[in-house]
């Protein structure tokens, strides 16, 4: 059986520290033999970014043009030649070496009911929300906490994937940090790109909700699956638990800093080391799996990773300039 082609699309804009970490960790961690790399940058002006991108000899297509995140994703879908499509923002880092990409390909190839595969580290509260027992009510009466055992699928290597059931939309509507069959993206059509929907909170222009609605109107019946051991992790450089976020073209909110121990923010695990996380169900949480290099993760009093998505115009920001 021939090895399917995977397209990996990267969306980039004025965050060179993050982009360099992502691409250098990709050199270390992506061991799959057939990858089409596409990088779409929104005409960044951050010094050194374009030169760095041009130096990436393994990236076959490097596109610089004025575009929103959503427009960049649409272009990646149009240019994708692979049967399978992984979409990445520049603000994640690979944290696991090995054959994990081949496992995702095998899973989706052999199980057509699998939609999006979640392959990034999930916070402990997020895992609890999706996989902990749920309270059901009948005629206003609370029933005992229940949770059907999630569906589990294994690949020939023994890699395990855990089904979300009906608690998560199955196609990765936002597009970012997703792995799906390319045909699904094309069948559901391009993301909406109207800039009038832009807000400080949503760089996706409201396109995620519309994409989910398209899926619900389609005849597709899919389920999202979680990869047991994550392959990437969000790069968090702000003590409030947020990334440096860019809004309205030239404003960068949140603490933006290079890795204290370049080129990586986090430790990278080898396959033979993953056994130490075997006791975590359904997967090791971000707080345990992700080990920062030279800094500490922003945790609350319970030891859970802080997460702040809210950006307001009252917050300080830097204007990105050449």
N, C-alpha and C positions, 0 to 999 in steps of 0.2 A: 504494500500500500504506500503510495507516494506521500510525502510530508506536505500537508497543506500550508499555504502561504498565510502569514499573519501580518496585517498592517498595524503598525503602532504609530498613532498620530499624536503629536505634542503641540499644545497651544501655549504660546509664549507672548509675554508683553512686559517689558521693563522690570524684570526681577531676575537679574543675572545671577545673583548669589544662589537662588533656588534652582534656576535652570542648569547651572554648572553642576550642582550636586545631583540633580536628576540624571543628567546625561552621563556623568562619570560613574554613577552607581549602576546605570544601565550597562556600561561596558563590563562591569564586574558581575552582574547578576543575570542578564538575559542570555541564556545558553541555548536558545532555540535556533535551529539551523536556517530557517527561511523567514526572514523578517523584512518587510518593506517599511522603512522609516520615513515619515513625513513630518516636517516641522513647519508650522504656520505661525509667523510672528506679525503682530499688528503694527509694524514699522516702529519698533522700539528706538528710543533716543538715548537710553542709558549707555554711558561710555563703556566700550569694550564688548557689548552684547553681540552686535552684528559680527564682529571679528571672531568671537568665540564660536558662534554658530557656523560660520564659514569654515572653521577648522575641524568640524565634526565629519570625518571622512566616512563614517558608517551611515550617515544620514543621506539618503538618495535625493530627496526633494526638500529644498529649503525655500520657503515662500515668504517674502516680506511685502506686506501691503496694508494699507489702512483698513482695519476691519475690527468688528466686535468679536468677543469670544464665540458667540453663536455663529457668526459668519465664518470664523476660522474652523469650527467644527463641521459646518456644512461643506466647506472646501475639502476637508480631509475625507469625508464620506465620498465626495465626488471623485477624488483621486485614488481612493483605496482600490487596490488590485487583489487584496487577500480575501479569502473566504471568511476570515474572522478579523474583528476590528477591536483593538484596544485603544482607548482614548485617554490621554493624560494631560493634566495641567502641569505647568512647570514647578508647582509648589508641593511636590511629593518626592520622596526618596525611596528607591528600592532598598529593602532591608533583608533580602533573602536570596542567596545564590542557589542554583540548581535547576532542576527540570520542571519547575512549577508551570511554565507556560505550555509545555507539551501536555501536562495533565489537564489544563483548562481546555485546550484544543480537543483532546480525547473526550472529555466530559460532554462538551457541546456537540461534537460530531456524533457520538453514540447515543445521545439522549435529546432528540429534537424538541422535547418539551421544556428544556432548560432555556431560559431567557438570559438575562444579565447574570454574570458571575461577579460577586463582590469579592475583591481580592486585596483590599486595603485594610489596615488595622482598625478595628472598631473599639470605641470607648466602652468601658464597663457598663455605664448606664444604657448605652445604645444596645448592647447585647442583651441586657436584661429586658429592655422594652420589647425586643423582637422575639426573644426565646423563653422568657420566664412564664410561669403559669399565669393565666388571665382570669379575671373575675367575670363570670357570666351572670346575667340576671334574667329571671323568668317571671313575668307579671310583677315586676318590681322587687322580687325576692332575690337576694344574693345567694348564689350557689357556691359550693366549695371551689377553691382555685383549681383550674384544670388547664392542662396543656397536652395536646396530642403530641406524642413523640415526633419530632421533625423527621422528614424523609431524609435518608442518607444514601449517597451514591459514592462508589469507589471506582477509581481508574485502575488499569492493569498494574501500575506501580505501587498501588496501595494508598494513593492520595485520597483523602476523604473530603466530601463536600456535603454541606448541610442545607436542606431546603427551608425557605422562609414561609412556605405555605401561603396563606392569604394575608399575612401581616405586612408585606412589603410589595410595592408595585414591581412587576417582573421585568421591565425592559430598560431600567436605568435612564429614566426620562431626561435627567439633566445632562446626560452625555459624558460628563467628566468622570474620570476614574471608573470606566466601564469596560466590560468585555462581552461582546455579543457576536452573533453571526452578522456579517455585513449586510446580508439580504434583509434582515429585520429593519436596520436603519433605513435602507432604501424603500422598503415597502411602506413604512410609516411616514416617509417623506421628510423633507428638510425641516429643521427647527425654525420657528417664527423668528424674524430678525428685526421687527419694528422697534426702533429706538425710543419710541414714545412710552414704552413700558419700562424703561430703565429706571432703577431706583438705587439708593445707596446700599440697600441690602442685597440686591439681586443682580449680579453681573450677567445672568442668563436672560434678561429682558422678559421674564415671565414665560419663557418658552417651555419650561419643564411641565407645567400644568397642562399646557395644550398638547404636548406630546403624549402625556399619560391619557388624556381624553381620546386622542386618536387611537391609542392601543385599545381602550375599552370599547370603542366603536368597531374595531377590527374583529376578524374571526380568529385571531391568534389566541391560544390558551396556553400560557407559559407560566413558569415559576422561577423566581430568582433563587440562586444558591450562593452560600457563603463558603469560600475556600478556608479550610480548617486552619492553615498557617498562612498568615498574610504575606504578601510579596512587597507591598509598598506601605508607606506611612506619611501622613500629612506632615509637612515641615511647619512647626509652630515656633515662632521666634518672639512672640509677645507674651509677657507674664500674665496677661488676662486670658490666654488660651486662644489667640487668634493668629492668623497669618498676616503678613503685610498685604493689604488689599488695595487694589487700584480701582478707582471709581472716576467716572466722568472724564476719562481720557488721560489726565495728567496728574491726578491726586493719588498719592500713596499713603494710606492710613495704616496705623499699627507699627510696631517696632520691626524694622527691617535690618537684619544683621547677617553677616557672613558666618559660616560655621566656625566655632572656636578652634576646631582641629580639622582643617581642610583635608580633603575635599568634601567630607561627609558630616552631616549633623548627627547621624545615628550609627550604631553598630550594625554590621551586616552579619547575619547568621548563615552558617553552612548547614546543609541538609542533615548531617550527622548530629548536629546540636539540637535539633528540634524536639527530640524525645523529652527534654526537660519540661516541655510545655504540654505533655500528653494528658495531664490530669485536668486541664482547663476545658470546660464544656460551655457552649458548643465550640469555643475557640479561645485562645489566649487573648485577653483584652490588651488594648493599646498600652495601658499603664504598666503591664508586665512584660510585653513582648518588645516594646520600643525602648532602647537604651541610648540616651543622649551622650554625646561625646563632648566633655568640657562644659556642660551646663546642666540644669535640672528642668524636668518637665514641670509646667504649672499645674499643681494639684490642689484640690480643695481639702478640707479637714478630714474627709472620709477617704482620701487617697485617690479620688476620681479626677480624671483629666478635666481641667477647666475648658470650656468652649464658649467663645463669644463671637457671634456673627454680626451683632448690631454695630453699625457705623452711623454716627450722626454728624451733621455739619458743624456741631460745636466742638468736635474733637480736632486736635491738631493733625496736620498732614503736611507732607512735603510735596512741592511741585516738581515733577520729573523734568529735567532739562538736560540738553546735550552737554 
